[in-house]
């Protein structure tokens, strides 16, 4: 157990800190749930909607964004535990209709590679395939022609497409829709009465509205995701329910002792499978099976972040301290709130020292930047890097189905090391974002941002043998 830990949870103290930090960082509303000393404490602050002034309460429901991937991973691991899915067998053995633009790659993509983001499948492919129960089947079919980020096994490249493929695997093996599988296999056994997947289910609850901008204004729409986004991005829940789910990830049981997954299964989910070059975007340096893996100066942890239109969510767990917390917010740029609050929570309740925030050094190193200039491309994004007078200019534009969803991100890049740069991210409050340049094992040069590989144009050769990252 880490040292210098508070012996009890001071609800008034943490309510005061949540209120103060939320106001300081101009976040309309937030909820926080903390598991410590075997109890879950729930707090709320602010308002759900600046247009209506409805108060945020602990039973308010938020969109979890990509934290949904952890729920999908838990469903997949349950099927593997039951012997119904071999994580290391090709996906096509379960989904014969699954295919990519590279036939050789198709044969080597496994459920394990989908879980740990080494499949090479891209992230930001969106296609609204309707509200029917066949929406995931249609999505997997539509994704067959989408360019991959890299050959399987060569890099960790965050993939929402991969999690939709996992969602479809769940449907085929259970005979249920992904939504119903989640309800029957996780939500009901865990007693998650305030967890759901569909907008119409959320209407029974106090629901958070997303906000954007320095002077936060409600978003034009509550939700822009189609139904098929469920496995990678659409679980709706209270902070308390997120922590009740996280409690199961410690030993496989619900709060009432109900066994949901074997302890060996959740231990496998938390085991580091892949190292990642970007150790700053999530503050983690590895992936497990559906979880980002943390090393806080020697103290291990796991978790995930999520984003939707004007909402952000954060889940962190420290197994040694039996600490878990979920922070849900209704503003699109809340990383500063999370960073400040999480440092205090992890430090005071688990004795964890969180590494310093990502930023360039006071005296940046001298780097030959000319080789990095070029155009990099992945589904949904075009990255243009230009060089002038020994300095790099970075432009990140949304393309394809995401074109026009937000203005381009433009930044001057400051060297951090020979291949790592820092640029101000206008989309997230002008905080420093990491931009990395490297090569795949086949020699393809790429730009790595947001944990995603964008190959330099021309893209990688089809059919390259997969080597490199584990999985």
Secondary structure, DSSP 8 states (H G I E B T S, - for coil): --SS--SS--HHHHHHHHHHHHHHTT-SEEEEEEEETTEEEEEEEEBS-TTT--B--TTEEEE-GGGHHHHHHHHHHHHHHTTS--TTSBGGGT-TT---S-HHHHHH-BHHHHHTT-S---S-------SSTTHHHHHHHHGGGS--SS-TTS-----HHHHHHHHHHHHHHHSS-HHHHHIIIIIHHHT-TTEESSHHHHTTSEE---EETTTTEE-SSS----GGGHHHH--EE-HHHHHHHHHHHHHSB-TT--B-S-HHHHHHHHS--EE-S--SSSS--EE-SSSEEEEETTEEEEEEEEEETTEEEEEEEEGGGTEEEEEEESSS--HHHHHHHHHHHHHHHH-----------SS------GGG-EEEEETTEEEEEEEETTEEEEEEEE-GGGTTSS--EEEEEEESSSSEEEEEEGGGTTEEEEEEEEE-TTS-EEEEETTEEEEESS---TT----SS--
